């Protein structure tokens, strides 16, 4: 890892293990512990924001340079010494414990919540980079599941072979589909690879065969990839996911160098889009979070609470 890149990440409160793995406190984890405001994933899926480990096993690489991405971009590098799954998980949890130390002396954070936060039971494998490029991802998922930790994996869909090769799947798999067609894809996701769209199509075709809960996420940016509801619906019908998350772009991080406040769709626009998408995919709105500009589409009778779905106690 380049030293300047490392310094930038540390200033942004990332903590790094073995050059390629990283953890960072989620904004909503802090809001939950201090102000009682929770991430939309708690409202949608029943996870606890203050017990979430936001991490990546592969900060070193991503096949996209998405316009809407809030992360630091353009620092890909080769990893020669990959961390072992158990050591990586243990070390990232310990790093997060150090990051939350200050909450122990804050009267706004209860002792119970602080102790629970020290022992995360949810792993969001999504922080930066492309997590699926970590060569021991199946073993990492097995390690998490052996500890009864819920796992959410987010991937951009351009690694269908790696996804198909997993012999352990996350409890919930997100595929980010940020464009309705190849032309918009190239403008929005700025792929570093020539066949990115073809790879995403392979991933969408693979999705119905995977034995886990699947979510298609549409990150929507006004003036860029927002609209085309019929074309998005065609892609969603190929993937046949359990749920669809249309989510409005938020003007944060490094995306502010490329986009503007006007790029953010309103919640009403996201809801209208979602209703139209639901009509075309046989789904309806089952959850919504206006302040996060996100809607959850699913079929009637869907159990959205992921821990209840898998029969896990908190």
N, C-alpha and C positions, 0 to 999 in steps of 0.2 A: 504494500500500500504506500502510495506517495505520502511523504511527511506532511505536506501542506494540506492534502485531503484529510489526513488523520486529524490534524489540528482543527480544521473546519468542523469536522464531525464532533469532536470533543467539545468545542465551543457551543455547538448546538445540542449538547447534553446527550449525545450518543456515548455508549460505553462499548468498547470493542474487544472481542476475544479472538485470538489467533488470526488477526487481520481480516477475516472474512465474515465473522458472526458479530452481530450487534444487538443491543437492546436500547430502548429509549422510552421514558415514561410518556404514555399517551396523555394528551390534553384532558381527555375525559376521565382518565384515572384520577388526575389531580382534582378536577372539578367534583368528582364523586366524593372524594375523601374530605374535601374542605367545604363544599357548598351543597352537596347532595344532588347535584345535577349529573345525569348519567348519559352514557353513549347510547345512540339509537340501537346498537346491538343488544343492549340490556333490555330495552323496551320490546324489540322484535324477537329476540332469541333466548331471553332468560339468563344470559350470562351476567356476571357481576363485574362492573367496570373496574372496581378497585382490586379485583383479583386477576386481572388480565396481564399477561406478559407479552408486550408488543416487541417482536424480535424478527430478525432475519438470519438465516444460516448462510446467506450468499449475497453480501452487500457489493460484491466485486463485479457483478455483471448484470446487464439488462439488454434485451434486444430492441427496446424502444427508447425514444427520447420524447415522451408524450408532452404535448403543449401544456396540459393541465397538471402535470406532475409537480408536487411541492418540494420534492427531494433534490439534493445536489446531484447534478448529472455530469456525464462526460469523464468519468474516472475509472473506466473498466481496467481490470488487471487480472493476470493469471495467478491462481492459487496453487502453491506447490505442496502445502502441508495442511490438509483439511483436518479439522477437529473431529474427535470421536463424539458420537451423539450424546452419550451420558455426560461426559466431561463438559460439553458445550452447554447442555441444559443446566447442569449444576452451577457452572460459572456465570451464566447469564442471570439465573435467579439470584445469585449472590450479589451480582452487580446491581440488579434492581433493588435489592434490600438496602444497599448503600445509598442509592438515589432517593429512597423514601425516608431515610433516617430523620430528616427534619420534621416530618409529619408527627413524629412521636412526641414532640414538645409543643405542638400546636393544639390549643384548646378546642379548635373547630373540628378536629379529627378525633373520633372516639378511640379508646384503647382497643376495643374489639375490632374495629375496622382496620386499624393499623396492623394488628397481629394477623388478621386475615390477608391483608395485602402482602405481608411477608411470605405468604404461602399461596402463590397463584395456582388457580385450578383451570385457567383458560390460557391458551397459547394462540396469539394472533401471528401467524407466520406470514408476514406481509410488509414489514417496516420499510425496506428499501431493497433495490436489486431484484433479481428473479429467484425466489426461494427454490424453485424446482431444479435448479442447476446444482444444488448441493448433492454430492454423490451418495450420501448415506441418509437420504431423506426418509426412506421407508423405516430404517432402524430408529431414526429420531422420532418418528410418529409412534412407533411401537413403545419407545421409552416413555413418551408422554402418556400414552394410553395405559401403560402399566401402572402409572401413578394416578389414574382416574382423572387426568387432565383433558379437558375438551380442546380440540384442535380445529382451527379455521385456517385453511391454506388459500392464499390468493395468488393466482398466476395469470399472465397476460395471454395465454393460449397458444403461444408460438413454440411450445415444446411438447407436442403430442406424443412423441416416442418416450420421453421421460415420464410423462403422466401415465401412459399405458403400462410402463414397466414397473410401476409401484406395486409392491406386494402387500403394502399396508397403506390404506387411504386415510385422509383426514376425516374427522367427523362431519365437517362441512367444507365443501370445495367451491371456491369462487372462481369464475372465469370472467375477467373484465373484457367486455365487448364494447369498445369505445367508438365504433363506427358502423354504419349500416351497409357500406360497400367499400370496395378497394380504393376508389378515388378519395373518399373522405378519410379512410384509414391512413393513407399516406400523408395527408395534410395534418391529421390530428395526432397520430402516434409516432410519426417520423421514424419509421423502422430503420434499423441498421442492417437489416437482412433483406435480400431481394424477394424472398418467398414467404414473407410474414403472413400475408392474407391467406395463402394456401394452407399454411400451417394452422391458422386459426380455424379454418373450415374443417380440417381433419380433427381438431380438438372438439368442435361442436358435434361432429358426427360420432365421436367416441363417447361423448358424455352419457347418453342413455344406457350404455352398457356398464357403467361404473356403479358399484354397490355402495353408494354413500349419498348423503344429501348434497344436492347441487344447487348452486345459485348463479344466475347470470347477472352481472352488474353492468349497467349502462351509466357511465359517468358522462354527463351531458353539459355541453358548453354552448352557449348562445353564439350564433354566428359562425360556428365551426362544425359541430356534429349533432346539433339538436334539431329534431324533425324526423323526416323519413320513417314515420311510424310503421308503414307497411313493410319496409325493408328490414327494420329491426325485428318485426314480428316473424318474418320468414326465417331469420337466423335463430330466433328463440324456439320456433317450432321444430327446427332441426335438432337443437340441443335437448329439447323436452326437459327443462330443469324443474326441480321441485318448487323453486321460487325465482322471482325476478326482482331486482332492486334498481329501479330508475333513480338516479341520484344527481342532484344539481352540483355543478362545479362550484368550489369555494375559492375565493381569491386569497390564497395564502402561500407562504413559502416562495420558492424560486419561480413558481408560475407567474408571479407578479411582474417578472421581467418580460413576459411574453404576452400576457393577456391583461384585461382590465376589469374593473368592477362591473362594467356592462356585460361581461361574459357570463355572469351568474344568472341562471334562470330563477324566477321567483318560485316559491312553493306551489302557488296556484298553477303555474305553467307545467311544473313537474307532475302535479296531480292530474291535470287534463291529459297530458301525454300518457300517463300511466293508465288512465281509464280507457283511452283509445287502444293502448297496447293490450290491455286485459281482454277487451272485446275480440281481439284478433288471435289471442293465445288460449282462450278458455279459462282465464284467470280473473280474479277480482281483487280489489284492495282489501288486505287483511290487517295491515298495520300502516301507520304513517307517523312521521316526526317532522312537523313543520319547521322547527328551528334548525334542523339538519338538512332540510330540503330533500327528503328521501321518502320513498313509498315502497312498501313491500306488497308484491303481487303473489298470490298463491291460489290453489284450488280449494273448494269448499271442504271443510273438515280437516284441513291441514293443521298438524301440531307444530306450531312455530317454535315453542320452547325446546331448545336443543338438548338440554340435560334431561328433561322429561321424556323426550323422544328416545333417548338412549338408556333411560332407566337409571340415571346417575343421581345420587344424593349429593347435596352441596357439602 
